[in-house]
Amino acid sequence: MRKSDVTCPKCGAGYRRLEVESMPAASGEFRCLVCHRVLERFDGSRGVALRLTVQPAKYRDAGDRRRSN
């Protein structure tokens, strides 16, 4: 298993990426959960999982303002 960190170049969201070579998976793509930019395309040759670990401050602050109104 390989672990790495990925940062969205558009909004700055941070992700932890896990890759398992012994686990085949479906092909497809992963989009940033914050801004929806495509971060990675998968060919299905190995299992990949991404988890949001750092949400950009400008998106966090906007959410806080919506809740306080």
Phi and psi in degrees as GROMACS dihedral restraints (atoms count N, CA, C in turn):
[ dihedral_restraints ]
;  ai    aj    ak    al  type     phi  dphi    fc
    3     4     5     6     1  -111.8    20    10
    4     5     6     7     1   137.3    20    10
    6     7     8     9     1  -116.6    20    10
    7     8     9    10     1   140.2    20    10
    9    10    11    12     1  -154.6    20    10
   10    11    12    13     1   168.7    20    10
   12    13    14    15     1  -111.1    20    10
   13    14    15    16     1   141.6    20    10
   15    16    17    18     1  -126.8    20    10
   16    17    18    19     1   137.8    20    10
   18    19    20    21     1  -120.5    20    10
   19    20    21    22     1   132.0    20    10
   21    22    23    24     1   -68.9    20    10
   22    23    24    25     1   124.7    20    10
   24    25    26    27     1   -71.1    20    10
   25    26    27    28     1   -17.3    20    10
   27    28    29    30     1   -86.0    20    10
   28    29    30    31     1   -49.6    20    10
   30    31    32    33     1  -113.6    20    10
   31    32    33    34     1   -13.2    20    10
   33    34    35    36     1    87.8    20    10
   34    35    36    37     1     7.4    20    10
   36    37    38    39     1   -63.2    20    10
   37    38    39    40     1   142.5    20    10
   39    40    41    42     1  -107.5    20    10
   40    41    42    43     1   140.2    20    10
   42    43    44    45     1  -130.4    20    10
   43    44    45    46     1   146.3    20    10
   45    46    47    48     1   -95.3    20    10
   46    47    48    49     1   129.4    20    10
   48    49    50    51     1  -112.6    20    10
   49    50    51    52     1   127.7    20    10
   51    52    53    54     1  -116.5    20    10
   52    53    54    55     1   133.6    20    10
   54    55    56    57     1  -128.3    20    10
   55    56    57    58     1   128.2    20    10
   57    58    59    60     1  -119.6    20    10
   58    59    60    61     1   113.0    20    10
   60    61    62    63     1   -71.1    20    10
   61    62    63    64     1   -29.4    20    10
   63    64    65    66     1   -83.4    20    10
   64    65    66    67     1     0.3    20    10
   66    67    68    69     1  -118.7    20    10
   67    68    69    70     1    98.6    20    10
   69    70    71    72     1   -66.5    20    10
   70    71    72    73     1   153.3    20    10
   72    73    74    75     1  -144.5    20    10
   73    74    75    76     1  -179.9    20    10
   75    76    77    78     1   -77.3    20    10
   76    77    78    79     1   151.3    20    10
   78    79    80    81     1   -79.4    20    10
   79    80    81    82     1   159.8    20    10
   81    82    83    84     1   160.4    20    10
   82    83    84    85     1  -152.9    20    10
   84    85    86    87     1  -144.5    20    10
   85    86    87    88     1   159.7    20    10
   87    88    89    90     1  -118.9    20    10
   88    89    90    91     1   128.4    20    10
   90    91    92    93     1  -108.7    20    10
   91    92    93    94     1   146.3    20    10
   93    94    95    96     1   -56.7    20    10
   94    95    96    97     1   132.9    20    10
   96    97    98    99     1   -72.5    20    10
   97    98    99   100     1   -16.4    20    10
   99   100   101   102     1   -93.8    20    10
  100   101   102   103     1   -51.9    20    10
  102   103   104   105     1  -113.8    20    10
  103   104   105   106     1    -5.6    20    10
  105   106   107   108     1    73.1    20    10
  106   107   108   109     1    15.0    20    10
  108   109   110   111     1   -72.5    20    10
  109   110   111   112     1   141.5    20    10
  111   112   113   114     1   -69.1    20    10
  112   113   114   115     1   122.8    20    10
  114   115   116   117     1   -99.5    20    10
  115   116   117   118     1   -30.6    20    10
  117   118   119   120     1  -158.5    20    10
  118   119   120   121     1   144.9    20    10
  120   121   122   123     1  -111.9    20    10
  121   122   123   124     1   139.0    20    10
  123   124   125   126     1  -110.5    20    10
  124   125   126   127     1   140.5    20    10
  126   127   128   129     1   -98.8    20    10
  127   128   129   130     1    -4.0    20    10
  129   130   131   132     1    88.3    20    10
  130   131   132   133     1     2.5    20    10
  132   133   134   135     1   -76.4    20    10
  133   134   135   136     1   -18.5    20    10
  135   136   137   138     1  -152.7    20    10
  136   137   138   139     1   157.7    20    10
  138   139   140   141     1   -80.9    20    10
  139   140   141   142     1   132.4    20    10
  141   142   143   144     1  -131.6    20    10
  142   143   144   145     1   135.5    20    10
  144   145   146   147     1  -130.1    20    10
  145   146   147   148     1   138.4    20    10
  147   148   149   150     1  -124.8    20    10
  148   149   150   151     1   139.2    20    10
  150   151   152   153     1  -130.7    20    10
  151   152   153   154     1   130.0    20    10
  153   154   155   156     1   -66.2    20    10
  154   155   156   157     1   123.6    20    10
  156   157   158   159     1  -117.4    20    10
  157   158   159   160     1   -26.4    20    10
  159   160   161   162     1  -134.9    20    10
  160   161   162   163     1   114.5    20    10
  162   163   164   165     1   -91.1    20    10
  163   164   165   166     1   134.2    20    10
  165   166   167   168     1   -59.3    20    10
  166   167   168   169     1   144.5    20    10
  168   169   170   171     1   -59.5    20    10
  169   170   171   172     1   -40.0    20    10
  171   172   173   174     1   -65.0    20    10
  172   173   174   175     1   -30.1    20    10
  174   175   176   177     1   -80.6    20    10
  175   176   177   178     1   -35.8    20    10
  177   178   179   180     1   -63.4    20    10
  178   179   180   181     1   -47.2    20    10
  180   181   182   183     1   -63.8    20    10
  181   182   183   184     1   -39.5    20    10
  183   184   185   186     1   -62.7    20    10
  184   185   186   187     1   -39.4    20    10
  186   187   188   189     1   -66.3    20    10
  187   188   189   190     1   -37.5    20    10
  189   190   191   192     1   -64.8    20    10
  190   191   192   193     1   -40.1    20    10
  192   193   194   195     1   -65.9    20    10
  193   194   195   196     1   -38.1    20    10
  195   196   197   198     1   -65.0    20    10
  196   197   198   199     1   -39.2    20    10
  198   199   200   201     1   -71.4    20    10
  199   200   201   202     1   -29.0    20    10
  201   202   203   204     1   -83.3    20    10
  202   203   204   205     1   -12.5    20    10
